Amino acid sequence: MIRKEELSLVQEWDKTFPKSEKVNHSKVTFVNRYGITLAADMYVPADAEGKLPAIAVCGPFGAVKEQCSGLYAQTMAERGFLTVAFDPSFTGESGGFPRYMASPDINTEDFMAAVDFLSLNDRVDADRIGIIGICGWGGMAVNAAALDTRIKATASMTMYDMTRVNANGYFDSENSEEQRYERKKALCAQRLADLKAGEYTLGGGVVDPLPEDAPFFVADYYDYYKTDRGYHARSLNSNGGWNVIGCESFMNQPILKYSNEIRNAVLIVHGTKAHSFYFGKDAYENMISGSKYADNKEFMPIEGAVHTDLYDGGADKVIPWDKLESFFGENM
């Protein structure tokens, strides 16, 4: 028997972006194949009739649906799509215990469970479903697209490959067997320390206060997660972060292995000034390398944009909404 967990969901508007009067908003829940109940915000165009194309949105890694995934979902609903922005397993308002854990398998499944939910929704055209992944969930979205043949179009925004950054460090600066061994050794020691303590140790979210000598990408994250621009009380990045061992399994499970077998359309969007630009650029190149399905794959650089500019548009409002609308409209 597939059962939903009873979740305590906040009903009042508590997003980091203003509510649109052009869409109807409601809270929904659905279950993934691990039995974890996920919480989502559903957005439906206010004047919609008949069955609609649909999009599931998630990310960034360590964020909640009240932040930029909700902004993406609401904006795409304004443009005619039925959308859901969901919290991944173990985070936000979604279920799953222990809290603040991540998994390349379970988090890919979260996207597929959202596709299940949309496919069975009476308002949705089940043959026209797409997904949007932001930051770390950009990589997860590509992995989901490689596994789920129902996904007709995938947009990956300012993406991270979480397996690569965990295995190789930022900018591949710790990409050696010796360095990986030391990180794995430390994580194994942390597992025992947590068990002895009877609780999991948090790794810490975005550093606060911001050190004067902080790298640019740290300052970029601070500007979003620790200010009125993007702070949210349930966001891991805005607060205590993931468990120290929360991302352990990402170290040896490359999620983009079969991306060049994706038959349906994929759009990768990345700012040229983002510290993470190499993730998107390399993911696109790997996706089309040796692929029989390269014609419907596209890499869209946003000149001068930094990583978090594609969270909420940044000062210059750089999110390419028209492109996203046309991409999903033409490919679903």
N, C-alpha and C positions, 0 to 999 in steps of 0.2 A: 504494500500500500504506500503510495506517494503522499506524504503529508507535509503541509506547510507549518513552519514554526510561527507562533503568534509574536509578531514584532511590535514594539512600541514606536510608532511613527509620529513625528512632529507634523501637525496639520497646518500650522500657520506658516506664512511665507518667511523663510529664513535664509534666502539665497544671497550671494554676493553681487547679484545683478538685479535690476528692477524687473518687476512682473509685467509681462506683456498683456495688453487687453485684446490682442489679436488671436490668442490661443486659449483653450480650456486646459487647466492643469489639474491633475489628480495624483494621488499616491497609489502605487500598485506593488504587488509582490509576486514572485515566481520562484520555482525550485530548480536547482541544478542537479546533475546526476549523482552528486555526492550527498544529496539530501539537505543541502544548505539553502535556506530561504533568503533570497536577495530582495532588497528594497530598491524601488525606482520611482522617479518622477516621470509621469506620462504627460506629453503635450500633444494636443490635437487642434488643428486649425479650427477656429471658431465657426467658420461658415462652410465647413467641409460637408460633402455629401458623397455617399457611396464608399466603396473600398479605396483605401489610400496606400500609396507606397510608404514604407516605414524604414526607420533608421534607429539602431541602438548605439548609444554613445557611452564611452567610459574613459577615465583618466583625468588628470595625470596620475603617475605612480605615487601613492601617498596622499592623494587629494580625495575629495568627496563630491557627490553629485550636486551639491549646493554651490560648487565653484564652477570651473569653466566647462565641464561636461554638460552641466545644466544649461549654461549659456548657449552652447552649440545646439543642444536639443531644442531649446525654446526658439532659437533663431531659425533653425531648419523647419520647425513646425509653422512658423510665420510664412514660410515659403512653400507650404503645401504638403509637408510630410507628417505622418504620425510618428512621434519619436518617444524613446525612453532614454533617460540618463540613469544609470544604476550604480550603486555602491558595490564594489567587489566583495567577495567572501571575506569574512573576518574583519571588515572595516565598516566605518560609517554606521548607517542604520541597518545594514544587512546582518544576517545571522552568521553562525560559525564560531566555534571555540576550539583552541584558544584564540584570543584576539590578536590582531596585528601581525598575522603570518601571511606570507605570499607563496605562491606556487605556480610555476610555469604551466602545469597541467590544469590545476583547479581554476586559475584565472583565465586560461583559454576557454575552459568549459563555461565560465561565467558568461562570456560572449555568446556561446552556443545556446545556453539556457535562455538568454534574451531573445535569440532568434526563435527558439521554441515558443516562447510567450507571444511574440509578434505573429508567428505563423498561425496560431490558434485564436488570434483576436478577430472578432467579427468585423471590426472596422478596417482590417488590413488586407491588402492584396498579397497573399502569401508568395506569389511569384515575383514580388518586387520588394525585397528586403536587403538593406545594406547596413554597414557598420562604420563608425568613426572611432578611432583610438587616438588618444592624445598622450604625448610623452611616452612613459613606459608602456602604456596600453596601446600605443601606436604599433610597437613590436608585437604585442599580444594579438592585436587585430589582424596583422599579417599572418600570424600563426593560425588564427581561427579561420581565415580565408583559405589557407592551405588545407584545412581539415573539413570545413563545412561547405558542401557544394550548394547549399541553399543561399549562401551570401552572394548576391549578384554584383555588389560593388563595395569597395573598401577604401576609405580615406584614412591615411596615417599622418597625423599632424605633429610636427616638431618631435619626431619619434626618438625613443631610446631603444636600443637592443639590451634588455636587462641581463640577458645571459652574457653578453660580451663585456659589459661594464663590470659585472661581478667577477668574471673570470680574469679579465685583463686590466682592471682598473680604469680610471678616467684617462682618455686619450691613449689607451693601450700602454700606459707607462709602467705597468707592473705585469707585463706579459711574458712570464718565464715560469718554468716548472717549479723553481725554487720559491718564487714569490707566492705562487698559488698554494704550494705546500704549507707555507707559514700561515697563510690566511685560513686554510682548512684546519690546520692544527689549532689555531686560536678559536675557531668556531666550535670545534669538538670540545675544547676545554670549557667554553662558555655553556655548552649543553649541560655539562656536569655541574657547573656552578649554579645554573638555573634550577636544576633538579634538587640540589642541596638546599637552595634558598626557598624552594616551593613557589617560585614565581619567575616569570620571564623578565629579563632586563631590557629596557627600552634603549634603542640606539641613539635617540635624540633626533628631533626634527631639524628644521633650518636653524642655524646658529643665531642666538639672540642674547646680548647685543652683537651687532655686526662688528667684527674686528676691523681695524683700520687697514690692515694688510690682507684682507680677505680677497681671494681670487674673484675675477669678474663674475663668473657663473654663480658663485655663492651669493654675491651682492644682488645678482639678478633674481635668484630665488627669494632672497630676503624681501626684495621690493614687492614681490607678489604675496608670498605666504604670511609675512609678518606685519603687513600694513593693512589699512582699511581697503585697499584695492582687492585683496583676496583672502584675508584671514577668515577662518571658520573654526568654531570650537571643536568640531568633530574631525577636522583634517589632521592626519598624522603629521604631515609636513609643517603645519602651523603650530604643532604642539610637540609631543614626546617622541614622535617617529615610530618606525617599525621596531619589533623586537630585534635584538642584536643578531639572533640566529634566524630571523624571519625570511631572509632571502638566500639561505644556505644552498638550496637545491638548484638555484639558477647557475651555479658555478660550472656544472658539467652537463647541462641540458640545452644545447643550442636551439632556440625556438624558430630560427629562420631557415633551417636545414632544407626544407622542401618548398621554399617560396617560389622557385622557378617552375613549379608545377601548378601554380594557381592559374586557372583558366579564365576566371572572371576579372573584371576591371579593378585596377588598384591605382590610386593616386597618392603619392608621397609628397607632402608639402613641408618645406623647411626654410627657416631664415638663414641667410648667408652669413650672418654675424653670430649665430647661435653656437655656443660651445659644443653642442650636440650635432652640428651639421654633418659630421663624418658618419654618424649612424644612419641618417636618412640617405645620404649619397651612396654609401656602400650597400645599404639594403636594396636600393633600387638597382644598382649594378649587378648584385648577386641574383636579384629576382629575374632579370632579363637574360642573364648569362646562360646560354645553352637552352633557352626556353622556346617552346613551340608557340607560346602564347604572349609574346612580348608586345604585340601591336596595341593592346588595350592597357598597357602600363605607362604611367607618366610620372616624371619627377618635376615638381614645380618649386624652384627656388624663389624666395621672397627677399629681394635685394635689401640689405641693411637691417633686416629684422633679427632680433635676438631670441633666445629660447622662449621666454615667457610672453613675448609679443603675440605668439600664436595661442596663448591661453585665453586672453581677453581682448586682443587687438592691439594692446599697447597704446602709447600716445598717438601713433599715426594710424590706428585702426586698420591694421594690415591683414586681418583674416579675410581670405578671398571668398566671401560669401557667394558672390555670383558664380564663381568657378565651381564651388561645392554644389550649388543648386543645379547647374547644368551637367556636372559630372554624374550626379545621382539620377537626374532626370533622363539622361541619354543612355545610361547603362543598366537601368533596372526596368 
